[in-house]
Structure formats: C-alpha cells, structure tokens
C-alpha cells in the first residue's frame, strides 16, 4: 500500500511538471486583443443595463396602466349591468322586451281604470237597453303593434261580441252616456269621499226613438232619486213632458230670453 501511494504522488508531481512545461506566456498582441474585447464587452454590458432600466420603467408604467384599466373595466361592468337593467325596465314600461302583452305602462294603468268604468257603464247600459247590451274592456292590438285600450259590446240578443262602431246612432249615444256615468261612478269611488252630485248631458237625445228615450230617462230618473242633480240640454220637444223643471232659452230680435219652468216656480 505504501508503495502504491508513493507511486501515485510521483505521478502527480510528474504531471504538474509537464503542465508547467506546456504553459506559454501570451504575446503583447494577444493581451491587447483581450483588453479590446473586454472593453467592448463592458460597453455592451453598460448598454444592456441602460436598456434593461428603460424596459423595467416601461414595464412598471404598463403595470400601472393595467391596474387603471382593470379598475375602469370593473366600474364599466357595474355601470353596464345597471344600464342593461334600466334598458330592460324601459322596454317593459314602453311595451317592449319582456312585456308579453306589448302594453305600455301608461296604457296598463289606464286599462285598470277602463275595466272599472266599463263594469259600471254596463250596469247603466243594460238598464237603458232592456238587458240587451253590455260593455266589456278588451285588450286588443293598437297602433304600432302596441296593445290598445278597447271596448267590446256584448249583444245578448244573439250572443255575439260586437265592435262599438257597429252600434246605431241611438245605441252609440246610450253607450256614451253609460260610459260617462260609469266614469263618474269610478272617479267618485276613488276620490276619497268626494261626491259628484251634478251631471250635465248635452244633446244626443234626438237620435233615440220614443221607447229608447223612455228607458234612458228612467235611468236618469234613478240617478236623480239617488240625490244627483241631472241637467239635460236638448231640443227634443217630447222631453218637455218628462222634465218637470226646465230652463227655457228663447231667441228674440233683441236677444235671448231665459224662462224657468216648473211646478214650484211662481
């Protein structure tokens, strides 16, 4: 073992001597070239450091802008959600979008009133027509595709549903009068105790035959019996016999004269 160790040491020493013998000192030209290469590398390193600093500054700026964009995007998303909600609500109010009946909000509110007015008017019209006609609120297609506020006439004589435009002149007057009375009833019911004690009806009675006029006057008499004051403006001579209290206006050459006629007038 000792012999092997000594042999190994001897081999190492011999190898080192050989290395020392192979080392050759560099020439001046080689040293100068190495210095130039070192200087060029240092210049490139400095340039790379400057570019790195510029890129890092740009990176920081981009990150700041990215954070701002993220914040704007978040706020924009919230505002967009609010906008879409408002647009959806606006469409529903205007009768579009999810509004399946295509009825604007104002028409929907009026439809509730019209339904009550039609129900009240039907009670009046049924009495005027001997039970033949009844008014009903109907949601039909109106202009521009919107559902409108319409009325239908139920004719119990032949069990048909008619358009109000198919009524005769006298029937149209009775329907209009019934609607006016129905509207007065609805307003009075919603007015918080305010009573509509006076009602004036201007003309229209001339389109009624004798029997129909008697039915209409019966309805008006019933209103008067309930405590309402009913004023009728008409040129129909036959009505004079049915109205005990009248204000008669007569034209003369010097103007118009007004005369109050009634059983209690002196």
Backbone as CSV, one residue per row, in Angstrom:
resi,resn,N_x,N_y,N_z,CA_x,CA_y,CA_z,C_x,C_y,C_z
1,UNK,0.841,-1.216,0.000,0.000,0.000,0.000,0.862,1.246,0.000
2,UNK,1.936,1.268,0.828,2.834,2.413,0.877,3.480,2.634,-0.481
3,UNK,3.855,1.548,-1.134,4.483,1.677,-2.442,3.520,2.278,-3.444
4,UNK,2.269,1.879,-3.423,1.263,2.423,-4.353,1.042,3.903,-4.109
5,UNK,0.992,4.311,-2.853,0.770,5.721,-2.508,1.910,6.573,-3.013
6,UNK,3.122,6.115,-2.814,4.274,6.869,-3.283,4.296,6.952,-4.800
7,UNK,3.880,5.884,-5.431,3.852,5.882,-6.889,2.843,6.891,-7.399
8,UNK,1.709,7.011,-6.733,0.669,7.967,-7.144,1.145,9.390,-6.997
9,UNK,1.847,9.650,-5.860,2.353,11.002,-5.637,3.381,11.367,-6.693
10,UNK,4.170,10.427,-7.041,5.200,10.667,-8.049,4.554,10.972,-9.402
11,UNK,3.491,10.276,-9.719,2.803,10.503,-10.993,2.201,11.881,-11.037
12,UNK,1.623,12.357,-9.903,1.025,13.697,-9.841,2.080,14.756,-10.038
13,UNK,3.199,14.603,-9.361,4.298,15.577,-9.477,4.803,15.630,-10.908
14,UNK,4.918,14.479,-11.525,5.393,14.435,-12.907,4.412,15.135,-13.834
15,UNK,3.096,14.985,-13.577,2.088,15.635,-14.425,2.131,17.135,-14.297
16,UNK,2.321,17.626,-13.056,2.392,19.072,-12.837,3.588,19.670,-13.568
17,UNK,4.690,18.967,-13.536,5.871,19.441,-14.247,5.602,19.542,-15.732
18,UNK,4.910,18.560,-16.259,4.583,18.601,-17.683,3.693,19.795,-18.019
19,UNK,2.701,20.118,-17.120,1.832,21.271,-17.352,2.634,22.562,-17.343
20,UNK,3.508,22.694,-16.357,4.343,23.892,-16.290,5.194,24.035,-17.536
21,UNK,5.621,22.932,-18.043,6.476,22.966,-19.235,5.695,23.389,-20.459
22,UNK,4.277,23.067,-20.515,3.458,23.396,-21.684,2.943,24.815,-21.659
23,UNK,2.923,25.495,-20.488,2.393,26.852,-20.386,3.313,27.808,-21.100
24,UNK,2.717,28.630,-22.037,3.483,29.598,-22.813,2.950,30.990,-22.500
25,UNK,3.703,31.954,-22.208,3.282,33.310,-21.890,2.630,33.939,-23.111
26,UNK,1.428,34.652,-22.959,0.746,35.282,-24.100,1.564,36.423,-24.651
27,UNK,1.365,36.691,-25.951,2.077,37.779,-26.603,1.376,39.102,-26.312
28,UNK,2.082,40.207,-26.605,1.501,41.535,-26.390,0.260,41.757,-27.255
29,UNK,0.299,41.232,-28.502,-0.847,41.374,-29.391,-2.090,40.675,-28.819
30,UNK,-1.828,39.462,-28.236,-2.950,38.717,-27.656,-3.536,39.464,-26.468
31,UNK,-2.622,40.040,-25.641,-3.111,40.791,-24.487,-3.911,42.012,-24.920
32,UNK,-3.434,42.727,-25.952,-4.133,43.919,-26.440,-5.505,43.548,-26.996
33,UNK,-5.575,42.463,-27.740,-6.860,42.000,-28.284,-7.833,41.631,-27.175
34,UNK,-7.289,40.999,-26.112,-8.135,40.629,-24.982,-8.682,41.871,-24.286
35,UNK,-7.802,42.930,-24.142,-8.265,44.156,-23.494,-9.364,44.831,-24.340
36,UNK,-9.183,44.843,-25.654,-10.199,45.437,-26.522,-11.524,44.677,-26.435
37,UNK,-11.413,43.351,-26.389,-12.638,42.533,-26.259,-13.318,42.800,-24.929
38,UNK,-12.514,42.990,-23.872,-13.080,43.277,-22.553,-13.790,44.627,-22.555
39,UNK,-13.150,45.637,-23.174,-13.747,46.962,-23.224,-15.072,46.943,-24.026
40,UNK,-15.041,46.225,-25.151,-16.271,46.121,-25.953,-17.377,45.431,-25.163
41,UNK,-17.001,44.401,-24.399,-17.987,43.693,-23.586,-18.559,44.611,-22.510
42,UNK,-17.668,45.460,-21.932,-18.136,46.390,-20.895,-19.108,47.426,-21.481
43,UNK,-18.776,47.901,-22.708,-19.685,48.843,-23.367,-21.043,48.204,-23.622
44,UNK,-21.001,46.955,-24.119,-22.257,46.245,-24.375,-23.032,46.004,-23.085
45,UNK,-22.268,45.709,-22.014,-22.926,45.485,-20.727,-23.612,46.759,-20.242
46,UNK,-22.897,47.902,-20.383,-23.496,49.169,-19.969,-24.746,49.479,-20.790
47,UNK,-24.648,49.246,-22.109,-25.806,49.484,-22.968,-26.969,48.567,-22.583
48,UNK,-26.632,47.309,-22.306,-27.677,46.361,-21.896,-28.310,46.785,-20.583
49,UNK,-27.501,47.310,-19.627,-28.046,47.772,-18.346,-28.995,48.948,-18.556
50,UNK,-28.591,49.889,-19.476,-29.464,51.027,-19.747,-30.779,50.566,-20.375
51,UNK,-30.684,49.661,-21.337,-31.904,49.152,-21.972,-32.766,48.400,-20.970
52,UNK,-32.121,47.659,-20.100,-32.866,46.937,-19.069,-33.607,47.912,-18.159
53,UNK,-32.910,49.011,-17.785,-33.579,50.015,-16.939,-34.760,50.636,-17.646
54,UNK,-34.602,50.942,-18.947,-35.702,51.532,-19.709,-36.877,50.557,-19.816
55,UNK,-36.531,49.289,-20.083,-37.593,48.273,-20.187,-38.293,48.092,-18.851
56,UNK,-37.571,48.122,-17.778,-38.166,47.960,-16.439,-39.096,49.133,-16.125
57,UNK,-38.654,50.373,-16.504,-39.512,51.537,-16.281,-40.799,51.423,-17.097
58,UNK,-40.629,50.996,-18.375,-41.819,50.808,-19.224,-42.734,49.738,-18.655
59,UNK,-42.137,48.681,-18.154,-42.910,47.596,-17.551,-43.719,48.100,-16.360
60,UNK,-43.068,48.909,-15.509,-43.774,49.461,-14.352,-44.915,50.381,-14.794
61,UNK,-44.654,51.160,-15.854,-45.694,52.047,-16.357,-46.873,51.247,-16.917
62,UNK,-46.546,50.193,-17.668,-47.604,49.349,-18.227,-48.401,48.679,-17.119
63,UNK,-47.714,48.235,-16.071,-48.434,47.610,-14.946,-49.374,48.610,-14.282
64,UNK,-48.925,49.871,-14.138,-49.801,50.888,-13.570,-51.020,51.136,-14.449
65,UNK,-50.773,51.227,-15.759,-51.888,51.414,-16.690,-52.822,50.212,-16.686
66,UNK,-52.255,49.028,-16.534,-53.076,47.822,-16.480,-53.983,47.837,-15.262
67,UNK,-53.422,48.301,-14.123,-54.248,48.398,-12.917,-55.386,49.408,-13.119
68,UNK,-55.076,50.532,-13.782,-56.111,51.515,-14.054,-57.185,50.948,-14.981
69,UNK,-56.724,50.220,-16.009,-57.680,49.613,-16.937,-58.555,48.572,-16.238
70,UNK,-57.940,47.809,-15.336,-58.721,46.812,-14.584,-59.790,47.506,-13.749
71,UNK,-59.420,48.639,-13.128,-60.384,49.378,-12.308,-61.498,49.956,-13.170
72,UNK,-61.102,50.531,-14.328,-62.115,51.076,-15.243,-63.017,49.968,-15.759
73,UNK,-62.416,48.815,-16.081,-63.208,47.693,-16.589,-64.209,47.209,-15.547
74,UNK,-63.786,47.176,-14.291,-64.685,46.738,-13.230,-65.843,47.710,-13.070
75,UNK,-65.496,49.026,-13.044,-66.549,50.019,-12.900,-67.453,50.035,-14.126
76,UNK,-66.861,49.830,-15.304,-67.660,49.787,-16.532,-68.616,48.602,-16.516
77,UNK,-68.152,47.477,-16.007,-69.014,46.291,-15.929,-70.203,46.559,-15.007
78,UNK,-69.944,47.239,-13.880,-71.029,47.561,-12.959,-72.010,48.539,-13.617
79,UNK,-71.457,49.562,-14.292,-72.320,50.527,-14.959,-73.081,49.886,-16.109
80,UNK,-72.432,48.956,-16.819,-73.107,48.260,-17.910,-74.261,47.416,-17.382
81,UNK,-74.042,46.775,-16.229,-75.115,45.970,-15.635,-76.297,46.862,-15.259
82,UNK,-76.000,48.043,-14.670,-77.070,48.983,-14.322,-77.771,49.477,-15.583
83,UNK,-76.958,49.773,-16.620,-77.534,50.252,-17.881,-78.460,49.203,-18.495
84,UNK,-78.002,47.951,-18.525,-78.831,46.889,-19.102,-80.119,46.706,-18.305
85,UNK,-80.013,46.856,-16.985,-81.210,46.739,-16.153,-82.190,47.871,-16.452
86,UNK,-81.652,49.084,-16.608,-82.508,50.231,-16.907,-83.119,50.104,-18.298
87,UNK,-82.338,49.602,-19.254,-82.867,49.408,-20.603,-83.996,48.379,-20.584
88,UNK,-83.784,47.290,-19.829,-84.839,46.286,-19.719,-86.093,46.854,-19.089
89,UNK,-85.913,47.667,-18.022,-87.069,48.291,-17.368,-87.756,49.266,-18.305
90,UNK,-86.941,50.031,-19.053,-87.518,50.980,-20.010,-88.320,50.258,-21.087
91,UNK,-87.805,49.126,-21.556,-88.533,48.349,-22.569,-89.866,47.848,-22.029
92,UNK,-89.851,47.371,-20.789,-91.098,46.879,-20.190,-92.102,48.014,-20.056
93,UNK,-91.622,49.192,-19.597,-92.512,50.341,-19.437,-93.073,50.780,-20.789
94,UNK,-92.239,50.673,-21.845,-92.661,51.114,-23.167,-93.439,50.051,-23.943
95,UNK,-93.585,48.862,-23.353,-94.344,47.811,-24.029,-93.506,46.925,-24.911
96,UNK,-92.171,46.915,-24.672,-91.286,46.071,-25.476,-90.609,45.034,-24.573
97,UNK,-89.660,44.288,-25.153,-88.849,43.356,-24.366,-89.686,42.255,-23.744
98,UNK,-89.577,42.124,-22.420,-90.270,41.060,-21.702,-91.738,41.374,-21.438
99,UNK,-92.191,42.516,-21.918,-93.599,42.873,-21.780,-94.409,42.056,-22.786
100,UNK,-94.924,40.911,-22.346,-95.557,39.953,-23.256,-96.861,40.468,-23.850
101,UNK,-97.531,41.412,-23.175,-98.795,41.932,-23.710,-98.564,43.144,-24.597
102,UNK,-97.290,43.583,-24.728,-96.941,44.735,-25.573,-97.765,45.958,-25.214
103,UNK,-97.992,46.169,-23.916,-98.795,47.303,-23.460,-97.924,48.244,-22.644
104,UNK,-97.794,49.501,-23.054,-97.022,50.460,-22.258,-97.611,50.618,-20.865
105,UNK,-96.773,51.068,-19.931,-97.207,51.193,-18.544,-98.400,52.130,-18.409
106,UNK,-98.372,53.257,-19.125,-99.483,54.207,-19.013,-100.799,53.566,-19.469
107,UNK,-100.704,52.734,-20.531,-101.906,52.045,-21.000,-102.346,50.982,-19.997
108,UNK,-101.364,50.331,-19.354,-101.701,49.311,-18.363,-102.454,49.932,-17.187
109,UNK,-101.989,51.111,-16.754,-102.673,51.794,-15.644,-104.069,52.223,-16.072
110,UNK,-104.158,52.792,-17.286,-105.467,53.213,-17.775,-106.398,52.027,-17.981
111,UNK,-105.816,50.871,-18.340,-106.651,49.682,-18.552,-107.363,49.282,-17.274
112,UNK,-106.677,49.442,-16.136,-107.320,49.136,-14.864,-108.516,50.044,-14.608
113,UNK,-108.339,51.335,-14.946,-109.455,52.265,-14.803,-110.575,51.943,-15.788
114,UNK,-110.189,51.683,-17.042,-111.201,51.420,-18.064,-112.014,50.174,-17.733
115,UNK,-111.355,49.194,-17.158,-112.081,47.973,-16.779,-113.160,48.283,-15.745
116,UNK,-112.825,49.152,-14.762,-113.813,49.525,-13.754,-114.909,50.388,-14.357
117,UNK,-114.511,51.321,-15.249,-115.504,52.180,-15.901,-116.452,51.336,-16.738
118,UNK,-115.902,50.359,-17.481,-116.747,49.502,-18.317,-117.724,48.684,-17.476
119,UNK,-117.255,48.211,-16.320,-118.150,47.436,-15.440,-119.288,48.320,-14.931
120,UNK,-118.945,49.561,-14.526,-120.002,50.475,-14.063,-120.943,50.853,-15.208
121,UNK,-120.354,51.106,-16.407,-121.171,51.513,-17.546,-122.117,50.401,-17.980
122,UNK,-121.679,49.157,-17.849,-122.538,48.043,-18.261,-123.828,48.006,-17.454
123,UNK,-123.738,48.339,-16.171,-124.955,48.369,-15.354,-125.937,49.403,-15.888
124,UNK,-125.411,50.563,-16.304,-126.284,51.609,-16.847,-126.830,51.207,-18.221
125,UNK,-125.944,50.704,-19.091,-126.355,50.373,-20.455,-127.352,49.221,-20.468
126,UNK,-127.161,48.279,-19.578,-128.114,47.155,-19.511,-129.515,47.659,-19.188
127,UNK,-129.591,48.645,-18.269,-130.901,49.206,-17.943,-131.495,50.004,-19.085
128,UNK,-130.659,50.729,-19.823,-131.158,51.534,-20.941,-131.649,50.686,-22.106
129,UNK,-131.035,49.520,-22.302,-131.341,48.694,-23.484,-132.178,47.465,-23.139
130,UNK,-132.797,47.454,-21.986,-133.634,46.320,-21.627,-132.862,45.024,-21.495
131,UNK,-131.596,45.110,-21.093,-130.784,43.918,-20.872,-130.077,43.402,-22.105
132,UNK,-130.164,44.142,-23.223,-129.570,43.614,-24.461,-128.051,43.808,-24.508
133,UNK,-127.588,44.995,-24.191,-126.172,45.316,-24.399,-125.395,45.374,-23.088
134,UNK,-124.146,44.981,-23.209,-123.211,45.033,-22.080,-121.839,45.454,-22.627
135,UNK,-121.143,46.295,-21.900,-119.815,46.746,-22.308,-118.745,45.948,-21.580
136,UNK,-117.680,45.654,-22.294,-116.586,44.882,-21.711,-115.257,45.456,-22.165
137,UNK,-114.329,45.587,-21.218,-112.977,46.043,-21.566,-112.227,44.914,-22.266
138,UNK,-111.522,45.255,-23.343,-110.780,44.248,-24.106,-109.409,44.807,-24.445
139,UNK,-108.388,43.929,-24.356,-107.017,44.311,-24.730,-106.786,43.837,-26.154
140,UNK,-106.861,44.762,-27.098,-106.634,44.432,-28.497,-105.379,45.108,-29.004
141,UNK,-104.995,44.810,-30.229,-103.815,45.422,-30.821,-104.114,46.859,-31.218
142,UNK,-103.279,47.754,-30.735,-103.415,49.159,-31.081,-102.405,49.551,-32.138
143,UNK,-102.153,50.840,-32.235,-101.207,51.339,-33.227,-99.777,50.928,-32.915
144,UNK,-98.953,50.791,-33.955,-97.527,50.464,-33.869,-97.284,49.149,-33.120
145,UNK,-98.248,48.251,-33.155,-98.053,46.939,-32.548,-98.310,46.897,-31.058
146,UNK,-98.658,48.045,-30.446,-98.926,48.064,-29.014,-100.369,47.638,-28.745
147,UNK,-100.560,46.989,-27.620,-101.919,46.656,-27.213,-102.624,47.934,-26.795
148,UNK,-103.823,48.128,-27.310,-104.550,49.355,-27.010,-105.587,49.162,-25.925
149,UNK,-106.340,50.197,-25.697,-107.433,50.184,-24.730,-108.729,50.163,-25.527
150,UNK,-109.356,49.031,-25.554,-110.527,48.857,-26.403,-111.737,48.418,-25.582
151,UNK,-112.880,48.626,-26.187,-114.150,48.182,-25.603,-114.870,47.273,-26.596
152,UNK,-115.542,46.293,-26.063,-116.384,45.413,-26.867,-117.808,45.510,-26.349
153,UNK,-118.732,45.287,-27.260,-120.153,45.286,-26.904,-120.669,43.858,-26.988
154,UNK,-121.173,43.367,-25.886,-121.768,42.025,-25.864,-123.261,42.172,-26.139
155,UNK,-123.705,41.584,-27.224,-125.112,41.645,-27.635,-125.791,40.369,-27.180
156,UNK,-126.568,40.465,-26.116,-127.220,39.279,-25.555,-128.423,38.845,-26.394
157,UNK,-128.835,39.655,-27.348,-129.959,39.256,-28.181,-129.584,38.067,-29.062
158,UNK,-128.357,38.084,-29.597,-127.913,36.964,-30.443,-126.591,36.377,-29.977
159,UNK,-126.190,36.709,-28.735,-124.974,36.146,-28.131,-123.745,36.370,-29.018
160,UNK,-123.515,37.611,-29.420,-122.346,37.961,-30.220,-121.563,39.075,-29.527
161,UNK,-120.312,39.186,-29.934,-119.459,40.275,-29.456,-119.255,41.236,-30.609
162,UNK,-119.608,42.495,-30.401,-119.603,43.462,-31.482,-118.623,44.602,-31.208
163,UNK,-118.174,45.206,-32.292,-117.372,46.411,-32.177,-118.310,47.586,-31.909
164,UNK,-117.950,48.515,-31.033,-118.840,49.655,-30.765,-119.223,50.435,-32.017
165,UNK,-118.378,50.390,-33.045,-118.685,51.139,-34.268,-119.886,50.569,-35.016
166,UNK,-120.321,49.356,-34.662,-121.469,48.746,-35.336,-122.789,49.168,-34.712
167,UNK,-122.743,49.920,-33.628,-123.974,50.369,-32.986,-124.617,51.475,-33.807
168,UNK,-125.930,51.573,-33.706,-126.641,52.653,-34.385,-126.387,53.973,-33.659
169,UNK,-126.900,55.063,-34.253,-126.694,56.368,-33.634,-127.265,56.451,-32.231
170,UNK,-128.486,55.946,-32.061,-129.117,55.961,-30.739,-128.385,55.059,-29.760
171,UNK,-127.969,53.889,-30.239,-127.236,52.959,-29.373,-125.879,53.528,-28.982
172,UNK,-125.240,54.219,-29.917,-123.953,54.839,-29.609,-124.114,55.919,-28.550
173,UNK,-125.193,56.699,-28.652,-125.451,57.714,-27.628,-125.653,57.075,-26.261
174,UNK,-126.419,55.995,-26.218,-126.656,55.332,-24.934,-125.364,54.754,-24.363
175,UNK,-124.533,54.188,-25.246,-123.262,53.643,-24.778,-122.366,54.759,-24.247
176,UNK,-122.338,55.894,-24.946,-121.532,57.033,-24.497,-122.040,57.577,-23.172
177,UNK,-123.341,57.665,-23.046,-123.920,58.135,-21.793,-123.603,57.174,-20.653
178,UNK,-123.700,55.877,-20.939,-123.390,54.875,-19.917,-121.930,54.974,-19.488
179,UNK,-121.036,55.208,-20.442,-119.617,55.349,-20.110,-119.375,56.600,-19.271
180,UNK,-120.063,57.692,-19.614,-119.910,58.917,-18.824,-120.373,58.692,-17.388
181,UNK,-121.483,58.010,-17.235,-121.977,57.711,-15.888,-121.045,56.735,-15.173
182,UNK,-120.523,55.755,-15.905,-119.587,54.805,-15.306,-118.306,55.485,-14.868
183,UNK,-117.821,56.439,-15.687,-116.619,57.197,-15.307,-116.874,58.023,-14.055
184,UNK,-118.039,58.640,-13.975,-118.375,59.415,-12.782,-118.411,58.520,-11.542
185,UNK,-118.964,57.318,-11.690,-119.000,56.382,-10.562,-117.588,55.981,-10.134
186,UNK,-116.708,55.704,-11.136,-115.347,55.283,-10.815,-114.562,56.400,-10.146
187,UNK,-114.702,57.625,-10.650,-113.999,58.760,-10.050,-114.478,59.006,-8.639
188,UNK,-115.761,58.929,-8.449,-116.314,59.151,-7.110,-115.847,58.076,-6.137
189,UNK,-115.730,56.833,-6.619,-115.286,55.745,-5.749,-113.824,55.903,-5.347
190,UNK,-113.011,56.552,-6.210,-111.584,56.700,-5.943,-111.226,58.072,-5.383
191,UNK,-112.204,58.928,-5.197,-111.921,60.318,-4.829,-111.886,60.544,-3.329
192,UNK,-111.911,59.495,-2.553,-111.808,59.660,-1.100,-112.990,60.375,-0.473
193,UNK,-114.190,60.033,-0.917,-115.375,60.620,-0.305,-115.918,61.824,-1.045
194,UNK,-115.214,62.301,-2.076,-115.714,63.428,-2.857,-116.902,62.958,-3.701
195,UNK,-118.015,63.666,-3.592,-119.226,63.256,-4.292,-119.438,64.109,-5.534
196,UNK,-119.775,63.452,-6.641,-120.105,64.161,-7.874,-121.621,64.223,-7.969
197,UNK,-122.161,65.324,-7.448,-123.615,65.421,-7.288,-124.319,65.976,-8.519
198,UNK,-123.577,66.557,-9.455,-124.206,67.224,-10.598,-123.644,66.661,-11.898
199,UNK,-124.516,66.397,-12.842,-124.110,65.860,-14.133,-124.912,66.550,-15.220
200,UNK,-124.218,67.108,-16.230,-124.870,67.752,-17.365,-124.640,66.917,-18.625
201,UNK,-125.714,66.707,-19.379,-125.653,65.934,-20.623,-126.138,66.824,-21.745
202,UNK,-125.252,67.048,-22.737,-125.554,67.988,-23.817,-125.954,67.229,-25.073
203,UNK,-127.226,67.345,-25.456,-127.745,66.811,-26.705,-127.600,65.294,-26.829
204,UNK,-127.946,64.781,-28.005,-127.873,63.357,-28.292,-129.196,62.648,-28.170
205,UNK,-130.167,63.277,-27.517,-131.443,62.591,-27.286,-132.289,62.519,-28.550
206,UNK,-132.010,63.359,-29.509,-132.796,63.351,-30.739,-132.592,62.094,-31.555
207,UNK,-131.538,61.326,-31.292,-131.284,60.097,-32.047,-132.016,58.895,-31.469
208,UNK,-132.770,59.095,-30.397,-133.451,57.984,-29.734,-134.913,57.930,-30.139
209,UNK,-135.397,56.705,-30.303,-136.835,56.571,-30.553,-137.574,56.717,-29.220
210,UNK,-138.912,56.722,-29.289,-139.713,57.014,-28.100,-139.475,56.002,-26.985
211,UNK,-139.437,54.718,-27.342,-139.262,53.691,-26.312,-137.866,53.774,-25.691
212,UNK,-136.842,53.969,-26.534,-135.484,54.044,-26.020,-135.308,55.286,-25.150
213,UNK,-135.920,56.396,-25.582,-135.840,57.625,-24.793,-136.459,57.424,-23.419
214,UNK,-137.536,56.688,-23.369,-138.170,56.415,-22.080,-137.255,55.591,-21.181
215,UNK,-136.542,54.598,-21.768,-135.614,53.792,-20.970,-134.461,54.648,-20.442
216,UNK,-133.935,55.527,-21.298,-132.829,56.391,-20.867,-133.291,57.331,-19.764
217,UNK,-134.448,57.897,-19.925,-134.962,58.803,-18.899,-135.202,58.065,-17.589
218,UNK,-135.559,56.780,-17.680,-135.726,56.004,-16.461,-134.414,55.867,-15.702
219,UNK,-133.318,55.643,-16.437,-132.005,55.548,-15.794,-131.620,56.880,-15.165
220,UNK,-131.869,57.983,-15.871,-131.525,59.303,-15.349,-132.391,59.649,-14.142
221,UNK,-133.656,59.252,-14.168,-134.522,59.480,-13.011,-134.013,58.727,-11.796
222,UNK,-133.496,57.508,-12.030,-132.955,56.732,-10.912,-131.742,57.443,-10.311
223,UNK,-130.913,58.054,-11.159,-129.761,58.820,-10.659,-130.241,60.014,-9.836
224,UNK,-131.296,60.650,-10.304,-131.835,61.792,-9.569,-132.424,61.356,-8.240
225,UNK,-133.044,60.201,-8.230,-133.592,59.684,-6.978,-132.496,59.388,-5.966
226,UNK,-131.278,59.101,-6.467,-130.137,58.835,-5.573,-129.519,60.124,-5.033
227,UNK,-130.054,61.263,-5.446,-129.575,62.523,-4.904,-128.753,63.354,-5.856
228,UNK,-128.592,62.916,-7.093,-127.818,63.692,-8.055,-128.719,64.668,-8.806
229,UNK,-128.102,65.793,-9.151,-128.772,66.772,-9.986,-128.353,66.522,-11.428
230,UNK,-129.337,66.208,-12.279,-129.064,65.883,-13.674,-129.565,67.026,-14.537
231,UNK,-128.642,67.626,-15.316,-129.020,68.688,-16.244,-128.952,68.176,-17.662
232,UNK,-130.062,68.357,-18.419,-130.132,67.879,-19.801,-130.279,69.072,-20.730
233,UNK,-129.436,69.096,-21.770,-129.518,70.135,-22.792,-130.041,69.479,-24.057
234,UNK,-131.211,69.894,-24.510,-131.817,69.210,-25.648,-132.842,70.107,-26.324
235,UNK,-133.097,69.810,-27.622,-134.140,70.479,-28.387,-135.330,69.551,-28.642
236,UNK,-135.339,68.365,-28.049,-136.395,67.382,-28.290,-137.659,67.816,-27.554
237,UNK,-138.725,68.048,-28.314,-139.967,68.542,-27.734,-140.599,67.536,-26.772
238,UNK,-140.479,66.244,-27.103,-141.143,65.237,-26.275,-140.542,65.158,-24.876
239,UNK,-139.320,65.646,-24.706,-138.690,65.589,-23.390,-139.297,66.616,-22.435
240,UNK,-139.954,67.626,-23.007,-140.542,68.650,-22.128,-141.582,68.045,-21.190
241,UNK,-142.285,67.044,-21.680,-143.319,66.433,-20.869,-142.734,65.562,-19.753
242,UNK,-141.479,65.157,-19.914,-140.867,64.264,-18.927,-139.966,64.998,-17.933
243,UNK,-139.700,66.265,-18.191,-138.814,67.027,-17.305,-139.633,68.124,-16.653
244,UNK,-139.944,67.999,-15.373,-140.808,68.990,-14.718,-140.131,70.346,-14.519
245,UNK,-138.845,70.358,-14.289,-138.130,71.615,-14.064,-137.223,71.897,-15.257
246,UNK,-137.471,73.059,-15.918,-136.723,73.360,-17.122,-136.281,74.817,-17.117
247,UNK,-135.204,75.079,-17.818,-134.769,76.447,-18.107,-134.875,76.603,-19.612
248,UNK,-135.805,77.425,-20.040,-136.086,77.564,-21.459,-135.421,78.840,-21.979
249,UNK,-134.663,78.681,-23.079,-133.987,79.814,-23.716,-134.663,80.066,-25.058
250,UNK,-135.171,81.274,-25.256,-135.846,81.636,-26.497,-135.143,82.820,-27.146
251,UNK,-134.956,82.709,-28.456,-134.344,83.798,-29.202,-135.389,84.845,-29.570
252,UNK,-135.024,86.082,-29.467,-135.874,87.195,-29.895,-135.038,88.152,-30.734
253,UNK,-135.684,89.168,-31.290,-134.967,90.144,-32.099,-134.014,90.992,-31.274
254,UNK,-134.292,91.077,-30.015,-133.432,91.894,-29.133,-132.473,91.047,-28.310
255,UNK,-132.449,89.740,-28.536,-131.560,88.869,-27.778,-132.276,87.615,-27.333
256,UNK,-131.732,86.934,-26.368,-132.313,85.686,-25.864,-132.951,85.922,-24.507
257,UNK,-134.094,85.278,-24.324,-134.782,85.340,-23.037,-134.674,83.998,-22.335
258,UNK,-134.517,84.044,-21.050,-134.431,82.831,-20.233,-135.649,82.781,-19.333
259,UNK,-136.317,81.622,-19.343,-137.513,81.452,-18.516,-137.409,80.134,-17.769
260,UNK,-137.627,80.163,-16.468,-137.594,78.965,-15.604,-138.999,78.421,-15.518
261,UNK,-139.123,77.132,-15.846,-140.429,76.480,-15.867,-140.410,75.323,-14.864
262,UNK,-141.435,75.245,-14.016,-141.511,74.143,-13.065,-142.730,74.284,-12.199
263,UNK,-143.137,73.214,-11.572,-144.340,73.234,-10.750,-144.227,74.149,-9.533
264,UNK,-143.041,74.390,-9.074,-142.876,75.220,-7.871,-142.470,76.643,-8.198
265,UNK,-142.399,76.968,-9.512,-141.994,78.305,-9.904,-143.186,79.243,-9.867
266,UNK,-142.998,80.385,-9.256,-144.092,81.379,-9.154,-143.899,82.465,-10.230
